[in-house]
Amino acid sequence: MKLMANFFLLSIVYVLSTGCSGLSNCNENVSTIIITSNNFESRALAEFLQVENNQPIIELPGNKADTKLYVKGPDKQLMIIDYNKFGNFINFSNPKYIIILGNDYYVPESYVQQINPNIKTYIFDDKDWRVIAWQLEDLTGYSGLAEDYINTLDELVRSNTIEGYLAPTAPSEPQVVYPTN
């Protein structure tokens, strides 16, 4: 009994000392977690979505050798967690939904397998990020999300702000995305 009381007290002290695990909306429920990698297209789309839904983003490293994950709260506060704490972070946050942006190149299957199967998970894995943007807008109902993302992406590419990318062409027809569970 004394051991459980000590554990409970230490848990409370830990949560308070980390500022509610680094999430700015710790007094509110985290309803959705956005998961993607720290790559140009995926990260930009995740941030456009975060502006709309005010929910945290977990950015997996673009460099596969890195073991640090970045959790960006709605207020742009950044928290760093080790990759082996990914499942624990998801469970602690207890979201209703997970939105995964990108195929297994962006979010490896090893991360997807750590997500509790009781959490409704949507995986957007089209090769065309504009299609993903339209699918995401269709799912969330955030009017203008896809158009804003596509226009910004196009503007950045055409201004040579982002090197190595070609200007976007017209996207193919988006498909309906259903939850994986």
C-alpha positions as CSV (number, residue, x, y, z in Angstrom):
1,M,0.0,0.0,0.0
2,K,2.8,2.4,0.9
3,L,4.6,1.5,-2.3
4,M,1.5,2.4,-4.4
5,A,1.0,5.7,-2.5
6,N,4.7,6.6,-3.2
7,F,4.3,5.7,-6.9
8,F,1.1,7.8,-7.2
9,L,2.8,10.8,-5.5
10,L,5.9,10.5,-7.7
11,S,3.6,10.3,-10.8
12,I,1.8,13.5,-9.8
13,V,5.1,15.3,-9.1
14,Y,6.5,14.1,-12.5
15,V,3.4,15.3,-14.5
16,L,3.5,18.7,-12.7
17,S,7.2,19.1,-13.2
18,T,7.0,18.3,-16.9
19,G,4.2,20.8,-17.5
20,C,1.5,18.2,-18.1
21,S,3.9,16.3,-20.4
22,G,4.7,19.3,-22.4
23,L,1.3,19.7,-23.9
24,S,-0.1,23.2,-23.8
25,N,-3.7,22.0,-23.6
26,C,-3.1,19.8,-20.5
27,N,-6.3,20.9,-18.9
28,E,-8.2,19.8,-22.0
29,N,-8.4,16.3,-23.5
30,V,-6.2,15.4,-26.3
31,S,-8.7,14.1,-28.8
32,T,-6.4,13.6,-31.8
33,I,-2.7,13.0,-32.3
34,I,-1.2,13.7,-35.7
35,I,1.8,11.5,-36.5
36,T,4.2,12.1,-39.4
37,S,7.9,12.5,-40.2
38,N,10.0,15.6,-40.2
39,N,10.0,16.0,-44.0
40,F,8.9,19.0,-46.0
41,E,5.5,17.8,-47.4
42,S,4.4,15.8,-44.4
43,R,5.4,18.3,-41.7
44,A,3.8,21.2,-43.5
45,L,0.5,19.4,-43.9
46,A,0.6,18.3,-40.2
47,E,1.1,22.0,-39.2
48,F,-1.8,23.1,-41.4
49,L,-4.0,20.6,-39.7
50,Q,-2.7,21.6,-36.2
51,V,-3.7,25.2,-36.9
52,E,-7.3,23.9,-37.4
53,N,-7.6,21.3,-34.7
54,N,-5.2,22.6,-32.0
55,Q,-3.9,19.1,-31.3
56,P,-0.4,17.7,-30.9
57,I,1.9,16.5,-33.6
58,I,4.5,13.7,-33.2
59,E,7.2,14.2,-35.7
60,L,9.3,11.1,-36.4
61,P,12.9,11.8,-37.5
62,G,13.5,12.3,-41.2
63,N,16.9,10.8,-40.5
64,K,16.3,7.1,-39.7
65,A,19.4,7.0,-37.5
66,D,17.9,9.6,-35.1
67,T,16.1,8.1,-32.1
68,K,14.4,11.3,-30.8
69,L,10.8,12.1,-31.6
70,Y,9.5,15.6,-31.4
71,V,6.1,16.4,-30.0
72,K,4.8,19.8,-30.9
73,G,2.0,21.1,-28.9
74,P,-0.6,23.5,-30.2
75,D,1.3,26.5,-28.8
76,K,4.4,25.3,-30.8
77,Q,6.0,24.2,-27.5
78,L,8.4,21.3,-28.3
79,M,8.9,18.2,-26.3
80,I,11.5,15.6,-27.1
81,I,10.8,11.9,-26.3
82,D,12.9,8.8,-27.1
83,Y,11.5,6.5,-29.8
84,N,11.1,3.7,-27.3
85,K,8.6,5.9,-25.3
86,F,6.3,6.3,-28.3
87,G,3.7,3.8,-27.3
88,N,3.7,5.0,-23.7
89,F,3.2,8.6,-24.8
90,I,0.2,7.6,-27.0
91,N,-1.3,5.6,-24.1
92,F,-0.8,8.4,-21.6
93,S,-2.4,11.0,-24.0
94,N,-5.3,8.7,-24.5
95,P,-6.6,10.2,-27.8
96,K,-9.8,9.2,-29.5
97,Y,-8.2,9.4,-32.9
98,I,-4.8,9.0,-34.5
99,I,-4.1,10.6,-37.9
100,I,-1.0,9.2,-39.7
101,L,0.3,11.3,-42.6
102,G,2.4,9.3,-45.0
103,N,3.2,5.8,-46.0
104,D,5.7,3.5,-44.2
105,Y,8.6,5.6,-45.5
106,Y,7.3,8.5,-43.4
107,V,5.8,6.5,-40.5
108,P,7.4,3.0,-40.2
109,E,5.1,0.1,-39.4
110,S,7.0,-0.4,-36.1
111,Y,5.3,2.8,-34.8
112,V,1.9,1.9,-36.2
113,Q,2.0,-1.4,-34.4
114,Q,2.5,0.3,-31.1
115,I,-0.8,2.2,-31.3
116,N,-3.6,0.7,-29.2
117,P,-6.1,-1.0,-31.6
118,N,-9.0,0.6,-29.7
119,I,-7.9,4.0,-30.9
120,K,-9.5,4.9,-34.3
121,T,-6.6,5.3,-36.6
122,Y,-6.6,6.9,-40.0
123,I,-3.7,6.4,-42.3
124,F,-3.2,8.7,-45.3
125,D,-0.6,7.0,-47.5
126,D,-1.2,8.2,-51.0
127,K,2.1,9.1,-52.8
128,D,0.6,12.5,-53.8
129,W,0.6,14.9,-50.8
130,R,-2.1,17.0,-52.5
131,V,-4.4,14.0,-52.6
132,I,-3.7,13.4,-48.9
133,A,-4.5,17.1,-48.2
134,W,-7.9,16.7,-50.0
135,Q,-8.6,13.4,-48.1
136,L,-7.8,15.1,-44.8
137,E,-10.0,18.0,-45.6
138,D,-12.8,15.6,-46.5
139,L,-12.4,13.6,-43.3
140,T,-12.1,16.6,-40.9
141,G,-14.4,19.1,-42.7
142,Y,-11.8,21.9,-42.3
143,S,-12.8,23.9,-45.4
144,G,-9.9,25.3,-47.3
145,L,-7.3,23.1,-45.7
146,A,-6.2,21.4,-48.9
147,E,-6.3,24.5,-51.0
148,D,-4.2,26.5,-48.5
149,Y,-1.7,23.7,-48.2
150,I,-1.4,23.2,-52.0
151,N,-1.1,26.9,-52.7
152,T,1.6,27.3,-50.0
153,L,3.5,24.2,-51.2
154,D,3.3,25.5,-54.8
155,E,4.5,29.0,-53.7
156,L,7.4,27.7,-51.7
157,V,8.5,25.4,-54.6
158,R,8.2,28.0,-57.3
159,S,10.1,30.6,-55.2
160,N,13.0,28.0,-54.9
161,T,12.6,28.2,-51.1
162,I,12.6,24.5,-51.1
163,E,15.2,23.0,-53.4
164,G,14.9,19.7,-55.2
165,Y,11.1,19.8,-55.5
166,L,9.2,20.2,-58.8
167,A,6.2,22.5,-59.0
168,P,3.0,20.5,-58.3
169,T,0.7,19.4,-61.1
170,A,-3.0,18.8,-60.9
171,P,-3.7,16.1,-58.3
172,S,-5.5,12.9,-59.0
173,E,-9.0,12.3,-57.6
174,P,-8.8,11.7,-53.8
175,Q,-10.2,8.5,-52.4
176,V,-12.1,8.0,-49.2
177,V,-9.9,7.0,-46.3
178,Y,-11.5,4.6,-43.7
179,P,-10.1,3.9,-40.3
180,T,-7.8,0.9,-40.0
181,N,-9.6,-0.5,-37.1
